[in-house]
Amino acid sequence: DNGIKFVETVKQKEDSTAEITATPNAGYKVSKITLISTADDGTQTETIIYGNGASETTEVIANLNADKTVSVTTFKSVIANKHIIVEFEPLSGEVITHHIIKGQTTDYKTVTSNDLVGEPYYTGSIDIEHYQLVETSNNTEGRYTEDKINVYYYYDIASYEYSVHYFYDGVENTSKTEKIYAKYQEN
């Protein structure tokens, strides 16, 4: 099979009756549909009817359906042979990784990555001086999907441990040593 499918025979100046539907395989989408019309004298015209560069004025209309198929309307008063070429491309997905400092209203840093649907993705935390990672969303790694994936890393002011040593008359009292935690720049 060379991928060519005969749809119907239409008498000259009559309307076609068959609606054409392009159905992509799983993991693919219709990227472009081109219409080639060949007149009786052999003159050809080529028109993109769906996808990038699609003409706004065409003799048929291509519509993207909810199920990701693309339907082409019927032809009216056919006066040339019609050849429709459908091009498919793999679906791609997008992962947006948000690095957020708690208490701020905008992302500290945002990283976007794209790949084919089904391919694995991995994200990671970043180093922010005086801040520590405190929480992540549960999707820090996975597989690209058709839907946009948002991954979140939350950071808060870093806590530091310090020890207080007590000295009396120059001698350390080791029974009174305390370990204390404080956040950066807190009183």
ZAMARGU-4260 file (C-alpha; in steps of 0.2 Angstrom, whole numbers, plus 5000, padded with zeros to 4 digits):
<rodrens>
0) 5000/5000/5000 | 5007/5017/4995 | 4996/5027/5006 | 4985/5032/4991 | 4966/5030/4994
5) 4953/5033/4980 | 4938/5041/4987 | 4925/5044/4974 | 4921/5047/4956 | 4912/5064/4952
10) 4905/5069/4936 | 4911/5086/4929 | 4901/5101/4937 | 4893/5090/4950 | 4896/5090/4969
15) 4906/5077/4978 | 4897/5068/4991 | 4911/5060/5002 | 4918/5070/5016 | 4936/5066/5018
20) 4943/5063/5036 | 4962/5062/5040 | 4965/5051/5055 | 4982/5051/5063 | 4989/5036/5071
25) 4992/5037/5090 | 5006/5049/5095 | 5004/5059/5078 | 4994/5073/5072 | 4989/5080/5055
30) 5002/5094/5051 | 4997/5099/5034 | 4984/5095/5020 | 4988/5100/5002 | 4975/5100/4988
35) 4981/5098/4970 | 4969/5102/4957 | 4973/5096/4939 | 4962/5103/4925 | 4958/5094/4908
40) 4973/5103/4900 | 4985/5097/4913 | 4987/5113/4922 | 4990/5110/4941 | 4986/5122/4955
45) 4992/5118/4973 | 4984/5125/4988 | 4987/5122/5007 | 4970/5119/5015 | 4976/5115/5033
50) 4992/5119/5043 | 5005/5132/5042 | 5003/5143/5026 | 4985/5137/5024 | 4976/5148/5011
55) 4961/5158/5018 | 4951/5156/5002 | 4949/5138/4997 | 4936/5128/4988 | 4935/5116/5003
60) 4937/5119/5022 | 4947/5108/5033 | 4942/5107/5051 | 4951/5100/5066 | 4939/5089/5076
65) 4939/5085/5095 | 4946/5068/5092 | 4961/5075/5083 | 4955/5070/5066 | 4954/5083/5052
70) 4938/5083/5041 | 4938/5091/5023 | 4921/5097/5017 | 4914/5091/5000 | 4918/5099/4984
75) 4905/5110/4974 | 4904/5109/4955 | 4919/5100/4952 | 4929/5105/4936 | 4946/5097/4939
80) 4954/5081/4946 | 4957/5082/4965 | 4972/5075/4974 | 4973/5078/4993 | 4990/5075/5002
85) 4989/5073/5020 | 5005/5075/5030 | 5007/5069/5048 | 5020/5073/5062 | 5024/5066/5079
90) 5015/5075/5093 | 5027/5085/5105 | 5024/5089/5123 | 5030/5103/5134 | 5036/5103/5152
95) 5037/5119/5161 | 5048/5119/5177 | 5044/5132/5190 | 5056/5137/5203 | 5046/5147/5216
100) 5052/5156/5232 | 5039/5155/5245 | 5031/5172/5248 | 5035/5179/5231 | 5021/5181/5217
105) 5032/5177/5202 | 5044/5162/5198 | 5062/5164/5203 | 5066/5154/5187 | 5056/5145/5174
110) 5063/5132/5162 | 5054/5125/5147 | 5058/5109/5138 | 5050/5100/5123 | 5051/5083/5116
115) 5040/5070/5108 | 5025/5063/5117 | 5030/5047/5126 | 5049/5052/5128 | 5055/5053/5147
120) 5058/5070/5155 | 5068/5073/5171 | 5068/5090/5180 | 5079/5095/5195 | 5080/5108/5209
125) 5092/5123/5207 | 5104/5131/5219 | 5098/5148/5226 | 5110/5156/5238 | 5103/5157/5256
130) 5087/5146/5251 | 5083/5128/5252 | 5071/5117/5243 | 5056/5113/5254 | 5043/5105/5243
135) 5041/5098/5225 | 5026/5093/5215 | 5024/5074/5213 | 5028/5075/5194 | 5047/5080/5194
140) 5050/5066/5181 | 5039/5056/5169 | 5034/5055/5151 | 5029/5069/5139 | 5011/5070/5135
145) 5000/5080/5123 | 4995/5091/5138 | 5007/5104/5145 | 5015/5098/5161 | 5019/5110/5175
150) 5032/5105/5188 | 5035/5115/5204 | 5050/5117/5215 | 5047/5127/5231 | 5061/5136/5241
155) 5061/5145/5257 | 5074/5154/5267 | 5088/5142/5272 | 5090/5137/5290 | 5107/5136/5298
160) 5112/5127/5313 | 5124/5136/5325 | 5130/5131/5343 | 5130/5142/5358 | 5145/5138/5370
165) 5145/5146/5387 | 5161/5151/5396 | 5163/5156/5414 | 5179/5164/5419 | 5187/5158/5402
170) 5182/5140/5405 | 5169/5132/5394 | 5154/5124/5402 | 5150/5109/5390 | 5134/5105/5399
175) 5127/5121/5393 | 5131/5120/5375 | 5115/5123/5364 | 5111/5119/5346 | 5100/5132/5338
180) 5092/5134/5321 | 5089/5151/5313 | 5084/5156/5296 | 5095/5167/5285 | 5093/5186/5290
185) 5080/5182/5304 | 5083/5191/5321
</rodrens>
